[in-house]
Amino acid sequence: MSGNLPRLIKAAKDAAKNAYAPYSGYHVGAALQLDSGQIVTGANFENASFGMTLCAETVAIAKANSDGQLNQITAIAIAGGPAKFDMSPDIGVDPITPCGRCRQILKEVADLNALDIPVHCVHAKGHVTYLLSELLPHAFGPANLE
Ligand code: THU
């Protein structure tokens, strides 16, 4: 698993090149690690009606769902920054962490696999890993509705 981390982080950085972010110019890529070893990526997808923007993490999770792999997520890597000439993100010194909405969406899918998933947040010199429960303590999740 941990041997796959460099690959997962590279996938997130590569995915950021595909961001559609003409309004913010901020490119984000997310990469989900699946039980199978497969990686599913997403990039942020903005809209002229700004509030309709989809974050990279949410796009990746929706892709996994569409492929019938929603309950197989074991980790996520996120990379982002202002777009460079080649459309890759110019990654800053502070790690990018998921927005509040994405943390809640991650909680939903992590619970499907009964895991407190690691969230690998990329910065200029490497990455910082948080557990989802650190980023979203005392979370409301599927179990609350049982
Ligand atoms: N964004 C993400 O894709 N994921 C995050 O976790 C933070 C923010 C996107 C949304 C918007 O397109 C751009 O970054 C600037 O907020």
Boltz pocket constraint, residues with backbone or C-beta under 6 A from the ligand:
constraints:
  - pocket:
      binder: B
      contacts: [[A, 20], [A, 21], [A, 24], [A, 26], [A, 27], [A, 28], [A, 43], [A, 44], [A, 45], [A, 46], [A, 53], [A, 54], [A, 55], [A, 56], [A, 57], [A, 97], [A, 98], [A, 99], [A, 102]]
      max_distance: 6.0
